Amino acid sequence: MRDWVMRLMDFVAPSGSEAAVVQALLDHVRDAADETWVDALGNGMARKRGEGPHLMLAAHVDEPGIMVMDIDDRGYLRVVSVGDAQARECVGRLVRFTNGTEGLVHADPSAKGDLDFDALVVDVGAQSREEAERMVPIGTAGAVHVPPVTWGNDMVTGRAVDNRLGCAVAAEVFHKLAARGLNVSIAFTAQNAVGARAAQAAAFQLEPQYALVIDGVTADDVWHDDPAVSLGKGPVLKVMDRATVVPLDGKRAVERAADGLHLALQHEVSRDAWSDTGAIQLAKTGCMAIGLGYPVRRAGAFAATADVSDAKRLVDLAVATAETLLG
């Protein structure tokens, strides 16, 4: 799983620019699916019809990034954030755009206090506005370039580990459930970083009775002596975030599955975190959507760290939870 995740992390896919990584993921699950397709919002979906109620797996593919909004006469790019990108994290860093162009981010030295994107320019080596427009047209998206690094056998750090690791988990769970003859679908969802916009459309099309949403969960084990969520301590049940509270029957199903596997289970209760779970719950007449995750240090940031061993255990938990829900 680690090597596959590192290949997925190499795709630059800010919200709205997910097509290449979505296609790679659909190619990965095509052998287990009856059909695959990409919808108008960029969600990549696969369906395997089988026995029992329909369960949907979901994992967002996008990442926070930047987008070119203007170019000055000297060829410097002005950019705006896509999602919850932080201007101060961009300064002095290379950014890679979706067309492969790379640039260096500079900050206005006279800017005081917290930086915003108005204080940034990106230098792509252009000598004029016209040259820069040919290299990086207005509207092109990109992300801070952070090469993936491994520590030991399972620790991975770099750009987009959240949520490409979740995509790898969801794909493996889809293969396992499809092989068991269950009625399952998967959605590699777009535009999570700008408000979980596309997930509801995916659920509206698929009409599941149950959904398992796989995403990174903030680990607070760097600065806290008694953290709620830690790397290496196993998968996480998202009990509450800003958009949803897990239904009690869903919570019990996950906990029963964890007990049956003799698997340690961590819990997230947060008024700040978000995922696609709440959006999926609201599709049509609603479905029981449950958020499951793996711990991530600096979840949602340009660069983050995760432990692949947590993700491997999450695969087992998700499969067991699905079997518990579907009887």
C-alpha positions as CSV (number, residue, x, y, z in Angstrom):
1,M,0.0,0.0,0.0
2,R,2.8,2.4,0.8
3,D,4.3,2.5,-2.7
4,W,0.8,2.9,-4.3
5,V,0.1,5.8,-2.0
6,M,3.3,7.5,-2.8
7,R,2.4,7.3,-6.5
8,L,-1.0,8.8,-5.8
9,M,0.7,11.6,-3.8
10,D,2.6,12.7,-6.9
11,F,-0.6,13.9,-8.6
12,V,-1.3,17.6,-8.3
13,A,-5.0,17.8,-7.8
14,P,-6.4,20.9,-6.0
15,S,-10.2,21.1,-5.9
16,G,-11.6,21.3,-9.4
17,S,-8.5,19.8,-11.0
18,E,-8.8,16.2,-10.0
19,A,-9.2,14.5,-13.4
20,A,-5.8,12.8,-13.7
21,V,-5.8,11.2,-10.2
22,V,-9.5,10.2,-10.5
23,Q,-8.7,8.4,-13.7
24,A,-5.7,6.6,-12.0
25,L,-8.0,5.4,-9.2
26,L,-10.8,4.3,-11.5
27,D,-8.2,2.3,-13.5
28,H,-7.2,0.7,-10.2
29,V,-10.7,-0.5,-9.3
30,R,-12.0,-1.2,-12.8
31,D,-11.3,-5.0,-12.6
32,A,-13.7,-5.3,-9.7
33,A,-16.5,-3.1,-11.0
34,D,-19.5,-3.6,-13.3
35,E,-19.2,0.0,-14.5
36,T,-17.1,3.1,-13.9
37,W,-17.8,6.7,-14.8
38,V,-16.9,10.3,-14.0
39,D,-19.7,12.8,-13.4
40,A,-20.1,16.5,-14.2
41,L,-18.5,17.6,-11.0
42,G,-15.4,15.4,-11.4
43,N,-16.4,12.5,-9.0
44,G,-15.0,9.2,-10.2
45,M,-17.4,6.3,-9.4
46,A,-17.5,2.5,-9.7
47,R,-20.4,0.2,-9.1
48,K,-20.5,-3.5,-8.3
49,R,-24.0,-5.0,-8.0
50,G,-24.4,-7.8,-5.6
51,E,-26.5,-9.2,-2.8
52,G,-28.0,-7.2,0.0
53,P,-28.4,-3.5,0.7
54,H,-26.3,-1.0,-1.2
55,L,-23.2,0.3,0.6
56,M,-21.2,3.3,-0.7
57,L,-17.5,3.9,0.0
58,A,-16.3,7.5,-0.4
59,A,-12.9,9.1,-0.2
60,H,-12.0,12.6,-1.5
61,V,-9.1,12.9,-3.9
62,D,-8.5,16.7,-3.9
63,E,-6.1,18.8,-1.8
64,P,-5.8,22.5,-0.8
65,G,-4.0,24.6,-3.3
66,I,-3.7,27.9,-5.2
67,M,-5.0,29.2,-8.5
68,V,-3.6,31.9,-10.8
69,M,-6.0,34.9,-10.8
70,D,-3.8,37.6,-12.5
71,I,-0.4,38.2,-14.1
72,D,1.4,41.5,-13.9
73,D,3.4,43.1,-16.8
74,R,6.7,41.6,-15.5
75,G,5.4,38.1,-15.6
76,Y,4.7,37.5,-11.9
77,L,1.6,35.5,-11.0
78,R,-0.9,36.6,-8.5
79,V,-2.7,33.7,-6.8
80,V,-5.7,33.0,-4.6
81,S,-6.2,30.0,-2.3
82,V,-8.2,27.0,-3.3
83,G,-9.6,25.5,0.0
84,D,-8.0,26.3,3.3
85,A,-4.5,27.0,2.0
86,Q,-2.4,29.2,4.2
87,A,-0.4,32.0,2.6
88,R,2.5,31.8,5.2
89,E,3.0,28.1,4.3
90,C,3.7,29.0,0.7
91,V,6.4,31.6,1.2
92,G,9.8,30.5,-0.1
93,R,8.4,27.2,-1.4
94,L,8.2,25.8,-4.9
95,V,4.7,25.3,-6.3
96,R,3.8,22.8,-9.0
97,F,0.9,23.6,-11.3
98,T,-1.3,21.0,-12.9
99,N,0.4,21.5,-16.3
100,G,3.8,20.7,-14.8
101,T,5.1,24.3,-14.6
102,E,6.9,25.1,-11.3
103,G,7.4,28.4,-9.6
104,L,8.9,30.0,-6.5
105,V,6.6,31.9,-4.1
106,H,7.8,35.4,-2.8
107,A,6.2,37.5,-0.1
108,D,6.1,41.3,-0.1
109,P,8.8,42.3,2.5
110,S,6.7,45.2,3.6
111,A,3.7,43.1,4.6
112,K,3.1,43.1,8.4
113,G,1.3,40.7,10.6
114,D,-0.4,37.6,9.2
115,L,0.2,37.2,5.5
116,D,-2.7,36.9,3.1
117,F,-2.5,36.0,-0.6
118,D,-2.5,39.6,-1.7
119,A,1.1,39.8,-0.4
120,L,2.3,36.9,-2.5
121,V,3.6,36.5,-6.1
122,V,4.9,33.4,-7.9
123,D,7.9,33.7,-10.1
124,V,7.9,31.1,-13.0
125,G,10.9,32.7,-14.8
126,A,8.8,34.6,-17.3
127,Q,10.0,37.9,-18.6
128,S,6.6,39.3,-19.5
129,R,2.9,38.9,-19.0
130,E,2.5,37.2,-22.4
131,E,5.2,34.7,-21.7
132,A,3.7,33.9,-18.3
133,E,0.3,33.5,-19.7
134,R,1.6,30.9,-22.2
135,M,3.3,29.0,-19.3
136,V,0.5,29.2,-16.7
137,P,-2.8,30.6,-18.0
138,I,-5.1,32.4,-15.6
139,G,-7.3,29.8,-13.8
140,T,-4.5,27.2,-13.6
141,A,-4.4,25.5,-10.2
142,G,-1.3,24.2,-8.3
143,A,0.0,23.1,-5.0
144,V,3.1,23.5,-2.9
145,H,5.6,20.9,-4.0
146,V,6.6,18.6,-1.1
147,P,8.2,15.4,-2.3
148,P,7.0,12.3,-0.4
149,V,9.4,10.8,2.2
150,T,9.3,7.5,4.0
151,W,10.5,6.9,7.6
152,G,11.0,3.2,8.3
153,N,8.5,0.7,6.8
154,D,5.2,2.6,7.4
155,M,5.6,6.3,8.1
156,V,4.9,8.5,5.1
157,T,5.2,12.3,4.9
158,G,4.6,14.7,2.1
159,R,2.0,16.5,0.1
160,A,-1.5,15.1,-0.3
161,V,-1.1,12.1,2.0
162,D,-4.5,13.3,3.3
163,N,-6.5,12.0,1.5
164,R,-4.6,9.9,-1.0
165,L,-4.0,7.3,1.7
166,G,-7.8,7.3,2.3
167,C,-8.3,6.7,-1.4
168,A,-6.0,3.7,-1.3
169,V,-7.9,2.3,1.7
170,A,-11.3,2.8,0.0
171,A,-10.1,1.1,-3.2
172,E,-8.9,-1.9,-1.3
173,V,-12.1,-2.2,0.7
174,F,-14.1,-2.0,-2.5
175,H,-12.1,-4.9,-4.0
176,K,-12.7,-7.0,-0.9
177,L,-16.4,-6.3,-0.7
178,A,-16.9,-6.8,-4.4
179,A,-15.1,-10.2,-4.2
180,R,-17.6,-11.2,-1.4
181,G,-20.5,-10.6,-3.8
182,L,-21.9,-7.6,-1.9
183,N,-23.8,-4.7,-3.3
184,V,-21.2,-1.9,-3.2
185,S,-20.1,1.3,-4.9
186,I,-17.2,3.7,-4.5
187,A,-16.9,7.4,-5.1
188,F,-13.6,9.2,-5.4
189,T,-15.0,12.6,-4.6
190,A,-14.0,16.0,-5.9
191,Q,-14.0,19.4,-4.3
192,N,-13.9,18.5,-0.6
193,A,-11.5,21.2,0.3
194,V,-13.9,23.9,-0.9
195,G,-16.8,22.7,1.2
196,A,-17.5,19.0,0.4
197,R,-19.5,20.1,-2.7
198,A,-19.3,17.1,-4.9
199,A,-19.9,14.3,-2.4
200,Q,-23.7,15.0,-2.1
201,A,-24.0,14.8,-5.9
202,A,-22.2,11.4,-5.9
203,A,-24.5,10.0,-3.2
204,F,-27.6,11.4,-5.0
205,Q,-26.6,9.4,-8.1
206,L,-25.7,6.2,-6.3
207,E,-28.6,6.2,-3.8
208,P,-26.9,4.0,-1.1
209,Q,-28.6,2.8,2.1
210,Y,-25.2,3.0,3.9
211,A,-22.0,4.9,3.4
212,L,-18.5,4.6,4.8
213,V,-16.5,7.8,4.3
214,I,-12.7,7.4,4.6
215,D,-10.6,10.5,5.4
216,G,-7.7,11.7,7.4
217,V,-8.2,12.7,11.0
218,T,-6.1,15.2,12.9
219,A,-3.6,13.6,15.3
220,D,-2.8,15.8,18.3
221,D,0.1,13.7,19.5
222,V,2.9,16.3,18.7
223,W,2.1,18.9,21.4
224,H,-0.1,17.0,23.8
225,D,1.1,14.5,26.4
226,D,-2.3,12.8,26.5
227,P,-3.6,13.0,22.9
228,A,-7.0,12.0,21.8
229,V,-5.8,10.7,18.4
230,S,-2.2,9.4,17.8
231,L,-0.3,7.9,14.9
232,G,0.3,4.2,15.2
233,K,-2.7,3.6,17.6
234,G,-5.1,2.4,14.9
235,P,-8.1,3.6,13.0
236,V,-10.5,6.4,14.1
237,L,-14.3,6.6,14.3
238,K,-15.4,10.1,13.5
239,V,-18.1,10.6,16.2
240,M,-18.8,14.2,15.4
241,D,-17.6,17.0,13.1
242,R,-19.0,20.4,12.1
243,A,-21.5,18.8,9.7
244,T,-22.7,15.6,11.3
245,V,-23.0,13.3,14.3
246,V,-22.7,9.6,13.6
247,P,-26.0,7.8,14.0
248,L,-26.0,5.6,17.2
249,D,-26.6,2.4,15.2
250,G,-23.7,3.3,13.0
251,K,-21.4,3.9,16.0
252,R,-22.4,0.6,17.5
253,A,-21.7,-1.2,14.2
254,V,-18.2,0.1,14.0
255,E,-17.5,-0.6,17.7
256,R,-18.8,-4.2,17.3
257,A,-16.6,-4.7,14.2
258,A,-13.6,-3.4,16.1
259,D,-14.3,-5.7,19.1
260,G,-14.6,-8.7,16.7
261,L,-11.2,-7.9,15.3
262,H,-9.7,-7.2,18.7
263,L,-8.7,-3.9,17.2
264,A,-8.0,-0.7,19.1
265,L,-10.3,2.1,18.0
266,Q,-9.7,5.8,18.4
267,H,-12.5,8.4,18.5
268,E,-12.7,11.9,17.1
269,V,-15.1,14.4,18.5
270,S,-14.6,17.8,16.9
271,R,-16.6,21.0,16.2
272,D,-13.9,22.1,13.7
273,A,-13.1,19.1,11.5
274,W,-15.1,18.3,8.4
275,S,-15.5,15.5,5.9
276,D,-17.8,14.4,3.1
277,T,-19.9,12.5,5.7
278,G,-22.5,15.2,6.4
279,A,-23.0,15.9,2.7
280,I,-23.5,12.3,1.9
281,Q,-26.0,11.8,4.7
282,L,-28.3,14.5,3.1
283,A,-28.6,12.9,-0.4
284,K,-32.2,12.4,-1.4
285,T,-34.0,10.9,1.6
286,G,-30.8,10.4,3.4
287,C,-28.6,7.4,4.3
288,M,-26.6,6.2,7.3
289,A,-23.2,7.6,6.6
290,I,-20.3,6.9,8.9
291,G,-16.9,8.6,8.9
292,L,-13.9,6.4,9.4
293,G,-10.3,7.6,9.4
294,Y,-6.6,7.2,9.9
295,P,-4.6,9.6,12.1
296,V,-2.7,12.4,10.3
297,R,-0.3,15.0,11.7
298,R,-1.2,18.3,10.1
299,A,-4.3,16.9,8.4
300,G,-5.5,19.2,5.6
301,A,-2.2,21.1,5.3
302,F,0.1,21.1,2.3
303,A,2.4,18.6,4.0
304,A,1.3,16.0,6.5
305,T,2.4,12.7,8.0
306,A,0.6,9.4,8.4
307,D,1.3,5.8,9.4
308,V,0.4,3.2,6.8
309,S,-0.1,0.6,9.5
310,D,-3.1,2.6,10.7
311,A,-4.5,2.5,7.2
312,K,-4.0,-1.3,6.9
313,R,-6.0,-1.8,10.1
314,L,-8.6,0.6,8.8
315,V,-9.1,-1.6,5.8
316,D,-9.9,-4.5,8.1
317,L,-12.3,-2.4,10.2
318,A,-14.1,-1.0,7.2
319,V,-14.7,-4.5,5.7
320,A,-15.9,-5.8,9.1
321,T,-18.2,-2.8,9.6
322,A,-19.7,-3.2,6.1
323,E,-20.4,-6.9,6.8
324,T,-22.0,-5.9,10.2
325,L,-24.2,-3.3,8.6
326,L,-25.2,-5.5,5.7
327,G,-25.9,-8.6,7.8
